[in-house]
Amino acid sequence: MTTLSTRATAFLDLWFASERASARVDHSLGAIHGIGLVEFMVLWRLMKSTDSRMRRVDLAAAIGRTQSGVTRLLRPMEKTGLVSRDSSDRDARVSLVTITSAGKKRLEESLSTLNELATKVTQPIGDAQMDSLAAALALLRD
């Protein structure tokens, strides 16, 4: 049997740590604010975008999901009034997703919770290590 390289082991550790941290944060956000981590990311990305709206395809790329996955995710968010969907003025085939005022409010309410949860999840990591981790993750993300 072939052994894993140091990088492969680190990669698997990264994946596992990400899954565990995501599950903790997702559960807490859901219990407190009624949205999970992925819904938070949708609202966050929309809020950061021009006019607080994005093409569905761009939103999918921004949160690392498939277009069909984002479509399934958006349906309940539309029903609860967190986002709305419109067609583009330039191209009716293009679907635009917009954060609503209710979505902005929910995002604002959940920001402090996410900040607290992130502090708890990353508590074992020192400040210098956190800076290095953030730099390394930025390299992987980009």
C-alpha positions as CSV (number, residue, x, y, z in Angstrom):
1,M,0.0,0.0,0.0
2,T,1.3,3.5,-0.9
3,T,1.6,6.0,1.9
4,L,0.3,9.5,1.8
5,S,2.8,12.4,1.3
6,T,3.1,15.1,3.9
7,R,1.1,17.4,1.6
8,A,-1.6,14.9,1.1
9,T,-1.9,14.3,4.8
10,A,-2.0,18.1,5.4
11,F,-4.7,18.4,2.7
12,L,-6.8,15.7,4.3
13,D,-6.4,17.4,7.7
14,L,-7.4,20.7,6.2
15,W,-10.5,19.1,4.7
16,F,-11.5,17.4,7.9
17,A,-10.9,20.5,10.0
18,S,-13.0,22.5,7.6
19,E,-15.8,20.0,7.7
20,R,-15.8,20.0,11.5
21,A,-15.6,23.8,11.9
22,S,-18.3,24.3,9.2
23,A,-20.6,21.8,11.0
24,R,-20.2,23.7,14.3
25,V,-20.8,27.1,12.8
26,D,-23.7,25.8,10.6
27,H,-25.5,24.3,13.6
28,S,-25.1,27.4,15.8
29,L,-26.1,29.9,13.0
30,G,-29.1,27.7,12.3
31,A,-30.2,27.5,15.9
32,I,-29.8,31.2,16.6
33,H,-30.6,32.9,13.2
34,G,-32.4,30.3,11.2
35,I,-29.8,30.2,8.4
36,G,-26.9,27.9,7.8
37,L,-23.3,28.8,6.9
38,V,-24.0,28.4,3.1
39,E,-27.0,30.8,3.4
40,F,-24.8,33.2,5.3
41,M,-22.3,33.0,2.5
42,V,-24.9,33.8,-0.1
43,L,-26.1,36.8,1.8
44,W,-22.5,38.0,2.5
45,R,-21.5,37.7,-1.1
46,L,-24.6,39.5,-2.3
47,M,-24.1,42.3,0.2
48,K,-20.4,42.7,-1.0
49,S,-21.4,42.8,-4.6
50,T,-22.3,45.8,-6.8
51,D,-25.9,46.9,-6.1
52,S,-26.2,43.9,-3.7
53,R,-27.0,41.6,-6.5
54,M,-25.3,39.0,-8.7
55,R,-25.9,36.7,-11.6
56,R,-26.8,33.3,-10.3
57,V,-23.8,31.8,-12.2
58,D,-21.4,34.3,-10.5
59,L,-22.9,33.6,-7.1
60,A,-22.4,29.9,-7.5
61,A,-18.7,30.5,-8.4
62,A,-18.3,32.9,-5.5
63,I,-19.5,30.4,-2.9
64,G,-18.0,27.3,-4.5
65,R,-21.2,25.6,-5.4
66,T,-22.8,24.4,-8.7
67,Q,-25.4,26.5,-10.5
68,S,-28.1,23.9,-9.8
69,G,-27.0,23.7,-6.2
70,V,-27.4,27.5,-5.8
71,T,-30.8,27.3,-7.5
72,R,-32.0,24.7,-5.0
73,L,-30.5,26.8,-2.2
74,L,-32.2,30.0,-3.3
75,R,-35.8,28.7,-3.4
76,P,-36.3,28.6,0.4
77,M,-34.4,31.8,0.8
78,E,-36.8,33.4,-1.7
79,K,-39.8,32.0,0.2
80,T,-38.5,33.4,3.5
81,G,-37.9,36.8,1.9
82,L,-34.1,36.9,2.3
83,V,-33.4,37.2,-1.5
84,S,-35.3,37.9,-4.6
85,R,-34.7,36.8,-8.2
86,D,-35.0,39.1,-11.2
87,S,-34.2,38.9,-14.9
88,S,-31.5,41.1,-16.4
89,D,-32.6,44.3,-18.2
90,R,-30.1,43.4,-20.9
91,D,-30.8,39.7,-21.2
92,A,-34.0,38.0,-20.0
93,R,-32.2,34.6,-19.9
94,V,-29.9,35.9,-17.1
95,S,-31.1,35.4,-13.6
96,L,-30.1,38.0,-11.0
97,V,-30.2,37.4,-7.3
98,T,-30.7,40.4,-5.0
99,I,-30.5,40.5,-1.2
100,T,-33.6,42.0,0.3
101,S,-33.9,44.3,3.3
102,A,-34.9,41.2,5.3
103,G,-31.8,39.5,4.1
104,K,-29.6,42.4,5.0
105,K,-31.2,42.5,8.5
106,R,-30.6,38.7,8.9
107,L,-27.0,39.1,7.7
108,E,-26.4,41.9,10.1
109,E,-27.8,39.9,13.0
110,S,-25.7,36.9,12.2
111,L,-22.4,38.7,11.7
112,S,-21.6,39.1,15.4
113,T,-22.6,35.4,16.0
114,L,-20.2,34.3,13.2
115,N,-17.4,36.5,14.6
116,E,-17.9,34.9,18.0
117,L,-18.1,31.4,16.6
118,A,-15.0,31.9,14.5
119,T,-13.1,33.1,17.6
120,K,-14.2,29.9,19.5
121,V,-13.4,27.6,16.6
122,T,-9.9,29.1,16.0
123,Q,-9.1,29.7,19.7
124,P,-6.3,27.0,19.8
125,I,-4.4,28.9,17.1
126,G,-2.1,31.7,18.2
127,D,-2.2,35.1,16.5
128,A,1.1,34.5,14.5
129,Q,-0.2,31.1,13.4
130,M,-3.5,32.6,12.4
131,D,-1.8,35.2,10.2
132,S,0.2,32.4,8.5
133,L,-2.9,30.3,8.1
134,A,-4.8,33.2,6.6
135,A,-2.0,33.8,4.1
136,A,-1.8,30.1,3.2
137,L,-5.5,29.8,2.7
138,A,-5.6,33.0,0.6
139,L,-3.0,31.3,-1.7
140,L,-5.2,28.2,-2.0
141,R,-8.4,30.2,-2.5
142,D,-7.0,32.3,-5.3
